[in-house]
Amino acid sequence: MTDPVSWLMIERGWEVVDRDGEKVGRVEETVGDSSIDIFDGLSVETSFLGRPRYVPAEQVAGITEGRVQLALLHAEVDALGEYEEPPTSAVIEPEKAGLITRAEARVEAPVHRRPEHENFWRRLWLRLTRPRS
């Protein structure tokens, strides 16, 4: 058995398994703040065409080199919500803020989805170029 590793070691493409050891997907992104060592969760690719699921850190049972084990069953992983990238930090302006101020806020701190989560060709390219383990 491999020794546990820190969440900071998790890389894109690592295998994600459920509580019983059955493969449920691959890590797409690690969510957290490495500067203050706060692990928030994972974005997990569960199917080729589907959007990634968000797995909160509380549901991660163990991390070893190349593998993340969850405390969830496969059906529970399928029921998880879709991962949406949080908006960047910004000061929220009141509704009475001027038009220019509100327009600047949208540019500085947009709420966005990651384009690779939605683009079929990008997902295909990443799948074909991913190193096989």
Secondary structure, 3 states (H helix, E strand, C coil): CCCECCHHHCCCCCEEECCCCCEEEEEEEEEEECCCCEEEEEEEECCCCCCCEEEEHHHEEEEECCEEEECCCHHHHHCCCECCCCCCCCCCCCCCCCHHHHHHHHHHCCCCCCHHHCCHHHHHHHHHHCCCC
